[in-house]
């Protein structure tokens, strides 16, 4: 893991799903930060569907089992999990919080089967984090959302294409609204906040050699632009789909070397020791 693994060229097509979340466990004294989309949900109620919740339970259980099986049995007692989630609400449902609750339930089950203490799960309920919520055009000042609705219809496919490709950047900026680049930036800032939290956690547990897993449940709209801008260096205009329960995993060594592996290709990530900004990857994105 490190700069020497920088890929010579980025694969032409990247699709993120449950299997693209790397199963490599963190080293002793290291951290894995999972960046995952919520599960399948009912768009009328906003709740996870019955099948969506079942899938989220099974996928998180399978993921954690595979990761733990790669850790020597005598060291599994030192695995610690911390779960955070977007508080975005649609009608009465909270799809990211509900997915994160499924993650916690699966973690409790898997830890019990491996004989890992329940107190190694630092969150009985997912920590609500606004930094990883859905696009902010849906809250507060919604002038730009109304502008897009008037042009393309309410949440239509052209609506989302125009938003994700920032086709009306000038108007958006004049209205003071968040765009895909700003969403990528806030997600990146929070990823670095978590990396700093991990360093503090390990500094307090140096003798133990604990392995920390921080599990984020967020949205397509945050993970996709972050992956383009901060991981693979693709223009925001290009499409990187993120399936339900899909995402990536940021692996951090005890020496603070970080990388994200997608389908066998490793992308080094710079983690500043201080401040909140991760460096963007170079891209040939056209100016709008």
N, C-alpha and C positions, 0 to 999 in steps of 0.2 A: 504494500500500500504506500502511495506517495507519488511525487511528481514524475518519477521514472515510468510510471504506468500510464502517463498521458496518452490517450489514443491519437494515432496519426490522423484519422478522419472519423467523423461522426457518422454512424449508420444513417442511411437516407430516411428510413422510416422507423419511428419509435412509437410503440404502443405500451402503455402502462396498465398492468392488471395485477391481480393478487400474486401471481408467480414472479413478477418483476421486483417484488420486495425481497431483497437479498436475505437469505437465511444464514449468512455467516454471523456467528455470535461475536460479541465484543471480546477483546482480550481481557485478562485479569487487569483491573485498573482502567479499562476502556469502556466505551459507550456506543450503543446503537440507537440512533434517533429515527424512528419509523414515521414516515410522512404518508398517510393513507387517506384515501377518499372514503366517505361514508358508504353504507350498504344501500341496496335497492329499496326504494321507498314509494309510498302512495302519494302521487302528486296532488291529490284532492285533500288529504288530511295532513300530509307532511310527516307522518309516522313511517318508520320502516314497515315494509310489507311483511307478512308472516314468512314468506320464502326468503325475503331479504334478511330478516333477523336470523333465520336458520343458517343461511349462507355465511353471514358475518361470524356467527358462533363457530361454525365448522372451520372456516378459513383461518381465524385467529388461533384456534386450538391447534390446527395442523402446523401453522407457522411456528408457534412457540415450541411445540413438541420437536420439530425438526431442528430448531436452534439448540434446544437443551441437549438433544442427543449427541451433538457435536462437542459438548463440554464434558470434560472428565467427570465421572460421577461424584468424586470427592470434592469437586469445586462448584457443583450446582447449587449448594446451599447459600452461595454468595451472590446469586442472581437476584437483582432488584428491579422492579417494574414501577414506572410512574406514568399515568395516563392523563392526557389533556385533550380537549375537544372544542370545536367551534360551537358557540351557543346559538347559532342561527336558527330561527324559528319560522316555520311555514304553517300557517293556520295554527292548529294546536300541537303539531309534531315538531320534534327536534332531532332530525335524522342523524346528525353527527354525534350528539350526546347519547342517543340510543345505540348507535354502533359502538361507541366507546364503552357503554355499559355491557354490551355483549363481549367486548374484549376483556373487561375486568372479570366477567363471569367465566369466560374460557380460561383466563389466567389462574383464577382460583382453582378450577378443576384440574388443570395441568399441574400446577404446583402441588396439589394434594397427591396426585398420582406419582410425582417424583419425590415426595417427601420434603418439599421445600416449605419453610415456614410461611404461613399466611401473612405475617407482618412484613414480609419482603415485598408485598404489594403496597406501595406508599399511598394509594388512593382507593378508598372504598367507593367513591363516586368520582367520575372524571372531573378534572379541574377545567372550569370554563374559561376560555381565552379568546377575547375579541380579535386579537391579532390574526387569527386564522379563520375568521368568519367569511361568509360569502361576499361577493362584490358589494360595495357600499352604496351603489346606485339604488339599492332597495331600502335604504334607511336615511333618515335625515332629509337633506335637501335633494329632492328627486327630479330637478329640472331636466337633467340630461336623460334620465330614464324616460320621462314624458316626451322628450324630443325624439328619442329612438322609436317609441311607441307610435307617435304620429307618422313617422316615415315608413315603419316596417310592420306595425301591428304588435300586439302585446306578446312578448316572449316568443316570437316566431323565429324560424331558422335564420332568415335575413337579419333579424334583430340581433341575434347572438353573433353572427358573423361580423356584422358592423362593429359590435362592441369588442369582440376578441381581437379583431384585426385593426382596431382603432382607426376606422375609416373617417371618423369625424373628430379627429384629435383637436383641431383648432376650436371647434364649438365646445367640445368637452372641457378643455382647459379654461375657456372663457367662463364656463358655468361652474368651474372649480370642482369638477367631479373626478373621482378616482378612475383610472384606466388600467389596462392589463399590466403595464410596466410598473405602476404604483402598487398593484396587488402583489406582483412578484417581489418588489422591494420590501413590503411589510412582512411577507412570508419569510424572506431571507433574513430580515432583522430578527424575527422571532427565532429562527433556526439558530442564529448565533447567540441569542439570549439563552437558549437551551444548552448550547455548547458551553457557555460560561457557567451555567448552573451545574453542568456535569463536572467541570473542572473543580468547582467548589465542593461538590459531593465527594469526589475522589480525594481531594486534599484532606477531608475530614475522615477518610477511611483508608488512608495509605497502607496501614498494616494489614488490612483485611484482603486487599486485592479484589474488591467487589466488581461485578460486571453489571453495568446499568443499562436498562432498556427504557427509553422514553418513547411513549407511543402517542403520536398525534393523530387525531381523526379530523379531517377537514373536508375540502371540496375540490372538485375538478378545477374550478375557477381559480384556485390558489396554487395547486400542485402543478398544473400544466404550464402556466407562465413562469413559475419558479424554475421548473426543469429546463425550459428553453433558455432563460436568461442566465441562470447561475450554474447549471450543470453541463449541458451539451453545447451551449452557444449557438442556438438556432434563432432565426428571426421570430418575433412574436406573431408574424403573419402565418407562419407554418403551424400545422395542426398536430398536436400531440394528445391523442385521446387518453383518458384515464377511466378505466372501468370501475364498476362498483367494487369496493374493498381493495382497489388497486393502488399502487404507489411505488415508493422508493424507500431505501434505507441509507441513512448517513452513518457511516462507521468511523469512529474516532479512536485512535490508538492512545495509549497512556502518554505518548510523546506529543499529543495534539496533532498528529497527522490524520487527515480526514479524506474520505473518498466515498463516492456513490457508485455502485456497480449495477449496471443495467444489462441484462442478457449477456453476461460475461465480459462486458467492456467496462473498465474502471475509469472513472472521471475524478481526478483530484479536486478537492475543495479546500480553499484557503480559509482558515478560521483565525481572524485577528485576535490577538491576546486581549485587546481592549477595544472600546467603541462598539457600535452595533452594525456596521456595514460589512457585508460579505462582498468581495470583488466580483463583478459581473464577468461572464465569459465573453470574448469577442464575438461579434456577429455581423453579418453583412446586411442587416435589416435596412430597408429603405426608409428614408425620412418621409413623413406625411405632412 
